[in-house]
Amino acid sequence: MTSPLQQKLKITGPVVVTANRLGDGAVIYRSAAGAWTTELASAAVVSTAPAATELLAQAAADKLTAVDPYVAPVTVNPGQRVLPGNLRERIRCSGPTVALPGAS
């Protein structure tokens, strides 16, 4: 399998870099400041392949905090609110689609 850093990215709109936090599996996003955040609204949004590649490379270098970073599509509404760009990311952002045992 080819590493995401070795693949040529095809960017057709705004994207963010996302991963899962190594300690607890939480969905996290790379911020413009180079940190990780659990808030999609705080993620760095880029629209070019070079910018996405750079953001992804920085994220991949942080092996102690995040696992398997990748580029994910987002949409930015007229009010500049960042929203997940596809079903997978909507599910990851919102949480499980079924009730977890013990949850009420």
FENFENUR-V525261 format. One record per residue. N is the residue number from 1. D_LAST is the distance of its C-alpha to the last C-alpha in whole Angstrom. Layout:
n={N & N}
d_last={D_LAST & D_LAST}
This chain:
n={1 & 2 & 3 & 4 & 5 & 6 & 7 & 8 & 9 & 10 & 11 & 12 & 13 & 14 & 15 & 16 & 17 & 18 & 19 & 20 & 21 & 22 & 23 & 24 & 25 & 26 & 27 & 28 & 29 & 30 & 31 & 32 & 33 & 34 & 35 & 36 & 37 & 38 & 39 & 40 & 41 & 42 & 43 & 44 & 45 & 46 & 47 & 48 & 49 & 50 & 51 & 52 & 53 & 54 & 55 & 56 & 57 & 58 & 59 & 60 & 61 & 62 & 63 & 64 & 65 & 66 & 67 & 68 & 69 & 70 & 71 & 72 & 73 & 74 & 75 & 76 & 77 & 78 & 79 & 80 & 81 & 82 & 83 & 84 & 85 & 86 & 87 & 88 & 89 & 90 & 91 & 92 & 93 & 94 & 95 & 96 & 97 & 98 & 99 & 100 & 101 & 102 & 103 & 104}
d_last={40 & 41 & 40 & 38 & 41 & 44 & 43 & 44 & 41 & 42 & 40 & 40 & 38 & 36 & 34 & 32 & 32 & 29 & 28 & 25 & 25 & 27 & 25 & 21 & 21 & 20 & 22 & 25 & 28 & 31 & 33 & 36 & 37 & 36 & 33 & 30 & 27 & 23 & 24 & 26 & 28 & 29 & 30 & 34 & 35 & 38 & 40 & 43 & 43 & 45 & 42 & 39 & 41 & 42 & 38 & 37 & 40 & 39 & 35 & 36 & 39 & 36 & 35 & 33 & 30 & 29 & 30 & 31 & 32 & 32 & 33 & 31 & 32 & 31 & 32 & 33 & 33 & 36 & 34 & 34 & 30 & 29 & 27 & 26 & 29 & 28 & 25 & 24 & 24 & 22 & 19 & 20 & 20 & 17 & 15 & 14 & 14 & 12 & 8 & 8 & 8 & 6 & 4 & 0}
